[in-house]
Amino acid sequence: MTELYVEGGRSLLGKEIVETSLGIAGREIVAVGSDNGHGAAGLDAGGLLVLPGIVDLHGDAFERQMMPRPGVDFPIDVALVDSDRQAISNGITTVYHGTTWSWEPGLRSSGNARKLLEAIEQLRPQLAADTRFHLRQETYNLDAESEIIDWLSEGRVDLLAFNDHMDSTVASLAKPLKRSRMVERTGLTHEAFDHLVQSVTARSHEVPASIARLAQAARAAGVRMLSHDDASPAMRQSYRALGVTIAEFPVNEETARNAAAASDFIVFGAPNVVRGGSHTGWTSAADMIAKGLCSVLASDYYYPAPLLAAFRLAADNVLPLAEARQLISSAPARAAGLADRGTLAAGQRADIILVDDTVPLRPRVVAVVAAGRLVYLTEADRLIRSAIAPRKAVAAA
């Protein structure tokens, strides 16, 4: 069994940051505040923050590795390996790839959804981050229902989200720039895209029953569900009645308050915090956090954002750093039903990141341990292979 020791450092233990050491055996943390690291390989965390690995429930930045320019494709396995490196180097040790399966051809087509799922399953053993499949089902994608139900029953889906972008798609048809982006993504002509939209919207009466059947299948499989862009309390309530307990990016405060009152998990995008607001002009995530209306931050479209957001919230006095960190580690782990990670404690999965916080608002990941393995290191002189003499450890409360 591989043993590793993290010596010193300011470790986040619960809601406190304490100078201590961590012992790792196999895939787990086995000791906090222990001096039993003699003879084990170690990491000198002196002067660094020692934090739980980030759990990212919603990230689709990998799409840029698949199609860096409209119509320019790269192999999915190459894209996933590169995305894994990006996630790990930014402290993300559990990553849910948000894979949109739409009624559109092209990037978000049925073919790509199938290829992504197969690639994730095949590559998972060699990826550094614990890589999971977050299926984002466009609710008008009616022809996919039976296959998705099969995937759910076979345990191939880790999270299921319900997306409905049809209204915005129809509205964008009258906006030349947005229209061009949508059409380029599909590879269709403008005329063919218009015809496709018309044929899909003609089946709108079938959508509610399809959602209900998919939700039933997810409940039977024990898969957590999210609803995306809830626009009203009534919309959130209707999804909650189906067992969808995670509200992803509610578009207004009224809807977020409804979710909070029911103890739903509420997800906003970490880029929203880093940039000081939503790129769509919708809800400010920092404002929602200050009001207690956000419980989870996700990378959304930018892997560096979760770590940066936690430090931004602390610098802006929205939350202390220890509490801000919970938004990207322990809270998303609970939302996803992962009881084995998100905190630094004995018995937890050894997902640990070492962070240099010397430069304000610019935290730098120095090392990452994922499931007990050292998978990322930028300062080789911190690797200790001989017996170590630990600093005085402070026992965890």
C-alpha positions as CSV (number, residue, x, y, z in Angstrom):
1,M,0.0,0.0,0.0
2,T,1.4,3.4,-1.0
3,E,2.0,5.8,1.9
4,L,2.4,9.6,1.6
5,Y,2.8,12.3,4.2
6,V,2.0,16.0,3.9
7,E,4.2,17.8,6.4
8,G,3.0,21.1,7.9
9,G,1.1,23.6,6.0
10,R,-2.1,25.4,7.0
11,S,-4.8,22.8,6.6
12,L,-8.5,23.5,6.3
13,L,-10.1,21.3,9.0
14,G,-13.8,21.9,9.1
15,K,-14.3,25.7,9.4
16,E,-10.8,26.3,10.7
17,I,-7.4,26.6,9.1
18,V,-4.8,24.9,11.4
19,E,-1.1,24.2,11.0
20,T,-0.9,20.4,11.0
21,S,0.2,17.3,9.0
22,L,-1.7,14.6,7.1
23,G,-1.0,10.9,6.7
24,I,-2.2,9.0,3.7
25,A,-2.3,5.3,3.0
26,G,-3.7,3.9,-0.2
27,R,-6.5,6.1,-1.3
28,E,-7.5,7.6,2.1
29,I,-6.4,10.1,4.7
30,V,-5.5,7.9,7.7
31,A,-4.2,10.5,10.1
32,V,-4.6,14.2,10.8
33,G,-2.2,15.9,13.2
34,S,0.0,12.8,13.4
35,D,3.8,12.4,13.4
36,N,3.7,8.9,12.0
37,G,5.2,10.0,8.7
38,H,8.8,8.8,9.3
39,G,10.1,6.8,6.4
40,A,7.2,7.6,4.1
41,A,7.4,9.7,1.0
42,G,6.3,13.2,1.8
43,L,5.5,16.7,0.7
44,D,6.7,19.7,2.5
45,A,3.7,22.0,2.7
46,G,5.4,24.7,4.7
47,G,4.0,28.1,4.0
48,L,1.2,26.7,1.8
49,L,-2.5,26.2,2.3
50,V,-3.6,22.5,2.4
51,L,-7.1,22.2,1.1
52,P,-9.6,19.5,0.0
53,G,-9.7,18.8,-3.7
54,I,-12.3,20.7,-5.7
55,V,-15.5,18.8,-6.6
56,D,-16.8,20.3,-9.9
57,L,-20.5,19.4,-10.6
58,H,-20.8,21.2,-13.9
59,G,-18.0,21.9,-16.3
60,D,-18.2,22.0,-20.1
61,A,-14.8,23.6,-20.9
62,F,-13.8,20.3,-22.4
63,E,-16.0,21.2,-25.4
64,R,-13.3,23.8,-26.4
65,Q,-10.8,21.0,-26.6
66,M,-13.1,19.0,-28.8
67,M,-14.0,22.0,-31.1
68,P,-11.6,24.9,-30.5
69,R,-13.0,26.7,-33.5
70,P,-16.4,26.3,-35.2
71,G,-16.2,23.3,-37.4
72,V,-12.7,22.3,-36.3
73,D,-12.9,18.9,-34.5
74,F,-10.2,17.1,-32.5
75,P,-10.4,13.5,-31.3
76,I,-12.4,13.1,-28.1
77,D,-9.8,11.1,-26.3
78,V,-7.2,13.8,-26.9
79,A,-9.7,16.5,-25.7
80,L,-10.5,14.5,-22.5
81,V,-6.8,13.9,-21.6
82,D,-6.0,17.6,-22.1
83,S,-9.1,18.6,-20.1
84,D,-8.0,16.3,-17.3
85,R,-4.6,18.0,-17.1
86,Q,-6.3,21.4,-17.0
87,A,-8.7,20.3,-14.2
88,I,-6.0,18.8,-12.1
89,S,-3.7,21.8,-12.4
90,N,-6.5,24.0,-11.1
91,G,-7.1,21.8,-8.1
92,I,-10.2,19.9,-9.4
93,T,-9.9,16.3,-8.3
94,T,-13.5,15.3,-9.0
95,V,-14.9,16.5,-12.3
96,Y,-18.4,16.0,-13.8
97,H,-18.1,16.6,-17.5
98,G,-21.4,18.4,-18.5
99,T,-22.3,16.6,-21.7
100,T,-25.2,18.2,-23.5
101,W,-27.3,15.9,-25.6
102,S,-29.4,18.0,-27.8
103,W,-31.8,17.7,-30.7
104,E,-29.1,19.5,-32.7
105,P,-26.5,17.8,-34.9
106,G,-22.8,18.6,-34.5
107,L,-21.0,19.3,-31.3
108,R,-24.0,18.4,-29.0
109,S,-25.4,15.7,-31.1
110,S,-26.4,12.1,-30.2
111,G,-23.2,10.8,-31.8
112,N,-21.0,13.0,-29.7
113,A,-22.9,12.2,-26.5
114,R,-22.4,8.5,-27.1
115,K,-18.7,8.9,-28.0
116,L,-18.1,11.1,-24.9
117,L,-19.7,8.6,-22.6
118,E,-17.7,5.7,-24.1
119,A,-14.4,7.7,-24.0
120,I,-14.9,8.7,-20.4
121,E,-15.6,5.1,-19.5
122,Q,-12.5,3.8,-21.4
123,L,-10.1,6.6,-20.2
124,R,-11.3,6.8,-16.6
125,P,-8.6,4.5,-15.2
126,Q,-5.8,6.6,-16.7
127,L,-7.2,10.1,-15.9
128,A,-5.9,11.9,-12.8
129,A,-9.2,13.4,-11.7
130,D,-12.1,11.2,-10.8
131,T,-14.0,11.8,-14.0
132,R,-17.8,11.4,-14.1
133,F,-20.6,11.8,-16.7
134,H,-23.1,14.6,-16.2
135,L,-25.7,14.2,-18.8
136,R,-27.4,17.5,-19.7
137,Q,-30.6,16.4,-21.5
138,E,-32.2,19.0,-23.7
139,T,-35.9,18.4,-22.8
140,Y,-37.0,18.7,-26.5
141,N,-34.5,15.9,-27.4
142,L,-37.4,13.5,-27.3
143,D,-36.0,10.8,-29.5
144,A,-33.2,10.1,-26.9
145,E,-35.4,9.3,-24.0
146,S,-35.4,5.5,-24.3
147,E,-31.6,5.3,-24.7
148,I,-31.1,7.6,-21.7
149,I,-33.3,5.5,-19.6
150,D,-31.2,2.5,-20.5
151,W,-28.0,4.4,-19.6
152,L,-29.5,5.3,-16.2
153,S,-30.5,1.7,-15.4
154,E,-27.1,0.5,-16.4
155,G,-25.4,2.9,-14.0
156,R,-23.6,4.9,-16.8
157,V,-24.9,8.3,-15.8
158,D,-23.6,10.1,-12.7
159,L,-25.8,13.2,-12.8
160,L,-28.8,14.1,-14.9
161,A,-29.7,17.6,-15.7
162,F,-32.8,18.9,-17.5
163,N,-32.1,21.8,-19.9
164,D,-34.6,23.7,-21.9
165,H,-33.0,26.2,-24.2
166,M,-35.7,26.2,-26.8
167,D,-37.1,29.7,-26.0
168,S,-33.7,31.2,-26.2
169,T,-33.0,29.3,-29.4
170,V,-36.1,30.6,-31.1
171,A,-35.4,34.2,-29.8
172,S,-31.8,34.0,-31.2
173,L,-33.1,33.3,-34.7
174,A,-33.7,37.0,-35.1
175,K,-30.3,38.0,-33.8
176,P,-27.7,37.5,-36.6
177,L,-24.6,37.0,-34.4
178,K,-26.2,34.5,-32.1
179,R,-27.9,32.8,-35.0
180,S,-24.6,32.3,-36.8
181,R,-23.0,30.8,-33.8
182,M,-25.8,28.3,-33.3
183,V,-25.8,27.3,-37.0
184,E,-22.0,27.0,-37.1
185,R,-22.1,24.6,-34.1
186,T,-24.5,22.3,-35.9
187,G,-22.9,22.3,-39.4
188,L,-26.2,22.9,-41.0
189,T,-27.3,25.6,-43.5
190,H,-29.4,28.4,-42.1
191,E,-32.5,27.0,-44.0
192,A,-32.0,23.5,-42.7
193,F,-31.5,24.8,-39.1
194,D,-34.8,26.8,-39.3
195,H,-36.6,23.7,-40.6
196,L,-35.2,21.6,-37.8
197,V,-36.3,24.1,-35.1
198,Q,-39.8,24.1,-36.5
199,S,-40.1,20.3,-36.5
200,V,-38.7,20.1,-32.9
201,T,-41.0,22.8,-31.4
202,A,-44.0,21.1,-33.0
203,R,-43.6,18.3,-30.5
204,S,-43.6,20.6,-27.4
205,H,-46.7,18.9,-26.0
206,E,-44.7,15.7,-25.5
207,V,-42.0,17.3,-23.4
208,P,-43.6,17.2,-19.9
209,A,-44.3,13.5,-20.0
210,S,-40.8,12.7,-21.2
211,I,-39.3,14.7,-18.3
212,A,-41.4,12.8,-15.8
213,R,-40.4,9.4,-17.2
214,L,-36.7,10.3,-17.2
215,A,-37.0,11.6,-13.6
216,Q,-38.6,8.4,-12.6
217,A,-35.8,6.4,-14.1
218,A,-33.2,8.5,-12.4
219,R,-34.8,8.1,-9.1
220,A,-34.9,4.4,-9.5
221,A,-31.2,4.4,-10.4
222,G,-30.3,6.6,-7.4
223,V,-29.0,9.3,-9.8
224,R,-29.1,12.9,-8.5
225,M,-30.9,15.4,-10.8
226,L,-30.5,19.1,-11.6
227,S,-32.8,21.6,-13.3
228,H,-31.1,24.2,-15.4
229,D,-32.0,27.9,-15.6
230,D,-35.2,27.7,-13.5
231,A,-37.0,30.8,-14.4
232,S,-39.7,30.9,-11.7
233,P,-40.6,29.5,-8.3
234,A,-43.3,27.4,-10.0
235,M,-40.8,25.9,-12.4
236,R,-38.5,25.0,-9.4
237,Q,-41.5,23.5,-7.5
238,S,-42.5,21.4,-10.5
239,Y,-39.0,19.9,-10.8
240,R,-38.7,19.4,-7.1
241,A,-41.9,17.4,-7.2
242,L,-40.1,15.0,-9.6
243,G,-37.2,14.6,-7.1
244,V,-34.9,17.2,-8.8
245,T,-33.3,18.7,-5.7
246,I,-30.5,20.7,-7.3
247,A,-31.3,24.1,-8.8
248,E,-28.6,25.0,-11.4
249,F,-28.3,28.6,-12.2
250,P,-31.8,29.9,-11.2
251,V,-32.3,33.1,-13.2
252,N,-33.7,35.4,-10.5
253,E,-33.6,35.8,-6.7
254,E,-37.3,34.9,-6.3
255,T,-36.6,31.4,-7.7
256,A,-33.4,31.0,-5.7
257,R,-35.3,31.9,-2.5
258,N,-37.9,29.2,-3.3
259,A,-35.1,26.7,-3.7
260,A,-33.3,27.8,-0.5
261,A,-36.6,27.6,1.5
262,A,-36.9,23.9,0.5
263,S,-33.3,23.2,1.3
264,D,-32.5,22.5,-2.4
265,F,-28.9,22.8,-3.4
266,I,-28.3,25.9,-5.5
267,V,-25.5,26.0,-8.1
268,F,-24.1,29.1,-9.6
269,G,-21.0,29.6,-11.9
270,A,-17.7,30.4,-10.3
271,P,-16.8,32.5,-13.4
272,N,-19.7,34.8,-12.4
273,V,-17.9,35.5,-9.0
274,V,-14.5,36.0,-10.6
275,R,-15.7,38.4,-13.2
276,G,-18.0,40.3,-10.9
277,G,-21.2,39.3,-12.5
278,S,-22.9,37.0,-15.1
279,H,-21.8,37.2,-18.7
280,T,-25.5,36.9,-19.6
281,G,-26.7,39.8,-17.4
282,W,-28.6,37.5,-15.1
283,T,-28.1,36.9,-11.3
284,S,-24.9,38.0,-9.6
285,A,-23.5,34.9,-7.9
286,A,-21.7,36.9,-5.2
287,D,-24.9,38.7,-4.3
288,M,-26.7,35.3,-4.0
289,I,-23.9,33.9,-1.8
290,A,-24.0,37.0,0.5
291,K,-27.8,36.4,0.9
292,G,-27.4,32.7,1.6
293,L,-28.9,31.7,-1.7
294,C,-26.0,29.7,-3.2
295,S,-24.6,26.5,-1.8
296,V,-22.4,25.3,-4.7
297,L,-20.0,27.0,-7.2
298,A,-19.1,25.2,-10.4
299,S,-16.4,25.8,-13.1
300,D,-19.1,26.1,-15.8
301,Y,-16.9,27.0,-18.8
302,Y,-13.6,27.9,-17.1
303,Y,-11.6,25.4,-15.0
304,P,-9.5,28.0,-13.0
305,A,-12.6,29.7,-11.8
306,P,-13.6,27.7,-8.6
307,L,-10.3,28.3,-6.8
308,L,-10.1,31.9,-7.9
309,A,-13.7,32.5,-6.8
310,A,-13.2,31.2,-3.3
311,F,-10.3,33.7,-2.8
312,R,-12.3,36.5,-4.4
313,L,-15.2,35.9,-2.0
314,A,-12.8,36.1,1.0
315,A,-11.0,39.2,-0.4
316,D,-14.4,41.0,-0.9
317,N,-15.5,40.0,2.6
318,V,-18.5,38.0,1.3
319,L,-17.4,34.9,3.2
320,P,-14.3,33.8,5.2
321,L,-12.0,31.6,3.1
322,A,-12.9,28.5,5.0
323,E,-16.6,28.9,4.3
324,A,-16.0,30.0,0.7
325,R,-14.0,26.8,0.2
326,Q,-17.0,24.7,1.2
327,L,-18.9,26.0,-1.9
328,I,-16.4,24.1,-4.1
329,S,-15.6,21.1,-2.0
330,S,-17.8,19.7,0.7
331,A,-21.1,21.2,-0.5
332,P,-20.9,19.9,-4.1
333,A,-19.8,16.5,-2.7
334,R,-22.9,16.4,-0.6
335,A,-25.1,17.6,-3.5
336,A,-23.7,14.7,-5.6
337,G,-24.1,12.2,-2.8
338,L,-20.4,11.7,-2.5
339,A,-19.8,11.1,1.3
340,D,-16.2,10.1,0.9
341,R,-14.7,13.5,-0.1
342,G,-14.8,17.2,0.2
343,T,-13.1,17.5,3.6
344,L,-9.7,16.8,5.2
345,A,-10.5,14.1,7.8
346,A,-9.4,10.5,8.6
347,G,-11.3,8.0,6.5
348,Q,-11.9,10.5,3.6
349,R,-10.6,10.0,0.1
350,A,-7.2,11.6,-0.1
351,D,-8.0,14.4,-2.6
352,I,-5.7,17.2,-1.4
353,I,-4.3,20.4,-3.0
354,L,-1.4,22.5,-1.9
355,V,-1.9,26.2,-2.7
356,D,0.5,29.2,-2.6
357,D,-1.6,32.1,-1.5
358,T,1.2,34.7,-1.4
359,V,-0.2,36.9,-4.2
360,P,-3.6,38.3,-3.3
361,L,-6.4,36.9,-5.6
362,R,-4.0,34.8,-7.5
363,P,-3.8,31.4,-5.7
364,R,-1.3,29.0,-7.3
365,V,-1.7,25.3,-7.1
366,V,1.7,23.8,-6.2
367,A,0.7,20.1,-5.8
368,V,-2.3,17.8,-6.1
369,V,-2.9,14.5,-4.5
370,A,-5.8,12.6,-6.0
371,A,-7.0,9.4,-4.4
372,G,-3.7,9.1,-2.6
373,R,-1.5,9.6,-5.7
374,L,0.7,12.6,-6.3
375,V,-0.5,13.6,-9.7
376,Y,0.7,17.2,-10.0
377,L,3.8,19.0,-8.6
378,T,5.3,22.3,-9.7
379,E,8.1,22.5,-7.1
380,A,10.1,19.3,-7.1
381,D,12.2,20.4,-4.1
382,R,9.0,19.9,-1.9
383,L,9.1,16.2,-2.5
384,I,10.7,14.4,0.5
385,R,11.7,10.8,-0.1
386,S,13.8,10.3,3.1
387,A,12.6,10.0,6.6
388,I,11.2,13.3,7.8
389,A,11.1,15.2,11.0
390,P,7.6,16.7,11.1
391,R,6.9,20.1,12.5
392,K,4.9,20.2,15.7
393,A,1.5,18.9,14.7
394,V,-1.8,20.3,16.0
395,A,-4.4,17.6,16.6
396,A,-7.7,18.1,14.9
397,A,-10.6,18.9,17.2
